[in-house]
Amino acid sequence: MRLTEKEIDIIRETAHEVFGQNIQITLFGSRVNDQAKGGDIDLMIEVYENVDRPALLSARVASRVSRSLAGRAVDVVLKAPNLKTQPIHEIAARSGIVL
């Protein structure tokens, strides 16, 4: 996994500020491959309650993490009971690392 402990802490703290404590954060995509270089930070945040304004909240996490990490690109995929499951959710769950 190509994230430092400090970066992981920033991601966790930010996601918990926005969504609360009852969530699971999964890193997926190129950052789970230690041999790769570059790439954005792809996160799936699983929330166990219905979420109002999912696009706004996902963007809020992505922008806050990005600012805290010197502008690094961050993509957030949200999974919640009231949101339709997409293939990207299955990819993240299968290939990702829970933070």
C-alpha positions in Angstrom: 0.0 0.0 0.0 1.4 3.3 -1.0 0.1 5.6 1.8 2.0 6.7 4.9 0.5 6.4 8.4 0.0 10.2 8.4 -1.9 10.1 5.2 -4.1 7.2 6.5 -4.8 9.2 9.7 -5.8 12.2 7.6 -8.2 10.1 5.5 -9.7 8.4 8.6 -10.1 11.7 10.6 -11.7 13.5 7.6 -14.1 10.6 6.8 -15.2 10.3 10.4 -15.7 14.1 10.7 -18.1 13.9 7.7 -19.8 10.6 8.2 -19.3 9.7 11.9 -17.6 6.7 13.4 -19.7 3.9 12.1 -18.1 3.6 8.6 -15.6 1.5 6.8 -12.9 3.1 4.6 -11.3 1.0 1.8 -8.4 2.1 -0.3 -8.4 0.6 -3.8 -7.0 1.2 -7.2 -3.3 1.9 -8.0 -2.4 2.9 -4.5 -2.7 -0.7 -3.2 0.0 -1.8 -5.7 3.4 -1.2 -4.1 5.1 -1.6 -7.6 3.0 1.2 -9.2 4.0 4.9 -9.4 1.8 8.0 -9.0 -1.9 7.7 -9.3 -4.8 9.3 -7.3 -6.2 8.0 -4.0 -9.3 6.0 -4.6 -11.5 5.4 -1.5 -14.7 3.6 -0.9 -16.5 4.7 2.2 -19.2 2.4 3.4 -21.9 4.0 5.6 -24.3 1.7 7.4 -27.2 4.2 7.5 -29.0 6.0 4.7 -27.2 9.1 3.4 -28.8 12.3 2.3 -26.8 14.3 -0.3 -24.3 11.6 -1.1 -22.5 13.5 -3.9 -22.0 16.6 -1.7 -20.6 14.5 1.2 -18.3 12.5 -1.0 -17.0 15.7 -2.6 -16.5 17.2 0.9 -14.3 14.2 1.9 -12.4 14.2 -1.4 -11.7 18.0 -1.3 -10.7 18.0 2.4 -8.3 15.1 2.0 -6.9 16.6 -1.2 -6.2 19.9 0.5 -4.6 18.2 3.5 -2.3 16.2 1.1 -1.0 19.1 -0.9 -3.5 18.8 -3.7 -3.2 15.1 -4.4 -6.2 13.8 -6.4 -8.7 11.9 -4.3 -11.8 10.0 -5.6 -14.5 8.9 -3.2 -17.1 6.2 -3.9 -19.8 6.0 -1.4 -21.7 2.9 -0.4 -24.9 3.1 1.7 -28.1 1.2 2.1 -30.1 3.8 0.2 -27.7 3.9 -2.8 -27.6 1.6 -5.7 -24.7 -0.8 -5.7 -22.4 -0.4 -8.7 -19.7 -2.6 -10.1 -17.1 -0.2 -8.7 -18.2 -1.2 -5.2 -17.5 -4.8 -5.9 -14.1 -4.0 -7.4 -13.2 -1.9 -4.4 -14.3 -4.6 -1.9 -12.5 -7.4 -3.8 -9.2 -5.6 -4.5 -9.1 -3.0 -1.8 -7.4 -2.7 1.6 -9.5 -1.6 4.6 -7.9 1.4 6.3 
